[in-house]
């Protein structure tokens, strides 16, 4: 028999059966961890919502009529990086739970991590599209941004009226006989 090195053993000692964790305990832990994930995500969302609100007394950098050319907004990568890091931590905890034979908790964490990654990709792509559109048409109003200004010239012009022929008085109506 090998001397005890003090390190935890991966397998139970010979003669003792491996006891898997209780499914009820695993399910309860899954619910607890899911609530913790929701609290962390809600705190991050609240931070970014408050951060995006205009600050009192701050100069609006996109105010029309200010001196100098209008600047297009730069892509804000902070939310993408933050939620990506949260997804990485959730995925790491999923791996730890699965290694500890907590299948329900680990699987739920893996699903939450995948959903966060999908949300990060969709949100990042939408932000990128808004920034690219603002760069192509500076001064336009885009939904979901704090930019103000006028619409591109093509959108402000009304379509030209189509002339409708009016028959002269006394002439026969136009159309097939």
Order of alpha helices (4+ residues) and beta strands (2+ residues): alpha-alpha-alpha-alpha
